[in-house]
Amino acid sequence: MTIEEPTGARFVPTYRSGTAARLAGIPVETLRVWERRYGVVGPGLSPRGHRQYATEDVSRLALIKQLVDLGSPIGSIATLPLASLRQMRDAADAATRGLGLGPARSPQTVRVALVGQTLAERAAGYGGAA
């Protein structure tokens, strides 16, 4: 015997405010302010009146948080389409990589110079040599 899903039925995860905020990396209070003042996202409501955020809402919130952390004013980006937000993030990533600040930076050899006999002896002791 097999159990079949009704045609078109699909489980879509939703998150309450606290979980959505935590996943996006922002405080719940910030989520509420952004929602009330700027209309950043428009969550659905559960039958009991709790806000329910879709995965897309959480992704949008996380992306907006990244851009705000990079200096974009929330009021100027809050209602932009997701594609525009992604372009802004990609441009910011490219700019930081160009400056050697971003994640694309290649690993480099670190060289340390020890000055003085006592310091050199202590450093050698930490390496296992006594």
C-alpha positions in Angstrom: 0.0 0.0 0.0 1.4 3.4 -0.9 0.4 6.8 0.3 0.2 9.5 -2.3 0.3 13.2 -1.9 -2.7 15.1 -3.3 -1.9 16.6 -6.6 -0.1 20.0 -6.2 0.3 19.5 -2.4 3.8 20.3 -1.2 5.3 20.9 2.2 6.6 24.5 2.4 8.5 25.3 5.6 7.7 28.5 7.4 9.4 30.0 10.4 8.1 32.1 13.3 9.6 35.5 14.0 12.3 34.4 16.4 13.5 31.6 14.2 13.5 33.7 11.0 15.4 36.5 12.7 18.0 34.0 14.1 18.5 32.4 10.7 18.9 35.8 9.1 21.4 36.9 11.7 19.4 39.8 13.1 17.7 40.5 16.4 13.9 39.9 16.5 13.5 43.6 17.4 15.3 44.6 14.2 13.1 42.3 12.2 10.0 43.9 13.6 11.2 47.5 13.0 12.3 46.6 9.4 8.9 45.1 8.7 6.9 47.9 10.3 8.9 50.9 9.0 10.2 49.7 5.7 8.0 46.8 4.6 11.1 44.6 4.1 9.0 41.4 4.0 5.4 40.5 4.2 5.0 37.3 6.1 1.8 35.3 6.1 -0.2 34.6 9.2 -1.0 31.3 10.9 -4.6 30.5 11.9 -3.6 31.7 15.4 -2.2 35.0 14.1 1.5 34.2 14.3 3.7 35.6 11.6 5.1 32.9 9.3 8.2 33.6 7.2 8.9 31.6 4.1 12.4 30.5 3.3 12.6 33.2 0.6 11.7 35.8 3.3 14.6 34.6 5.5 17.0 34.7 2.5 15.9 38.2 1.7 16.4 39.3 5.3 19.9 37.8 5.4 20.8 39.5 2.2 19.6 42.9 3.4 21.5 42.4 6.6 24.7 41.8 4.6 24.1 45.0 2.6 23.3 47.1 5.7 26.5 45.8 7.3 28.4 46.9 4.2 27.0 50.5 4.6 23.7 50.5 2.6 21.0 52.5 4.3 18.0 50.2 5.1 15.5 52.7 3.8 17.1 52.8 0.3 17.3 49.0 -0.1 14.3 47.6 1.8 11.9 47.4 -1.1 14.3 46.6 -3.9 13.7 43.4 -5.8 15.7 40.4 -4.8 17.6 40.5 -8.1 18.8 44.0 -7.4 19.8 43.1 -3.9 21.9 40.2 -5.2 23.6 42.5 -7.8 24.5 44.9 -5.1 25.9 42.1 -2.9 27.9 40.7 -5.8 29.3 44.2 -6.7 30.3 44.7 -3.1 32.0 41.2 -3.0 33.9 42.0 -6.2 35.0 45.4 -4.8 36.3 43.8 -1.6 38.1 41.1 -3.5 39.7 43.8 -5.7 41.1 45.4 -2.5 42.4 42.1 -1.2 39.8 42.1 1.6 37.3 39.5 0.5 37.1 35.7 0.7 38.9 35.2 -2.6 42.2 36.3 -1.1 44.8 33.7 -1.6 46.6 32.2 1.4 50.0 33.8 2.0 53.1 32.6 3.9 53.4 34.3 7.3 56.9 35.1 8.4 57.8 36.0 12.0 61.0 37.6 13.2 62.0 37.0 16.8 64.2 39.6 18.4 66.3 38.7 21.3 67.7 35.4 22.7 65.2 34.9 25.5 62.2 35.4 23.1 63.7 32.9 20.6 64.3 30.3 23.4 60.7 30.7 24.6 59.3 30.3 21.1 61.4 27.2 20.6 60.1 25.8 23.9 56.5 26.1 22.6 57.3 24.1 19.6 58.2 21.1 21.6 61.9 21.6 21.9 63.2 22.0 25.4 
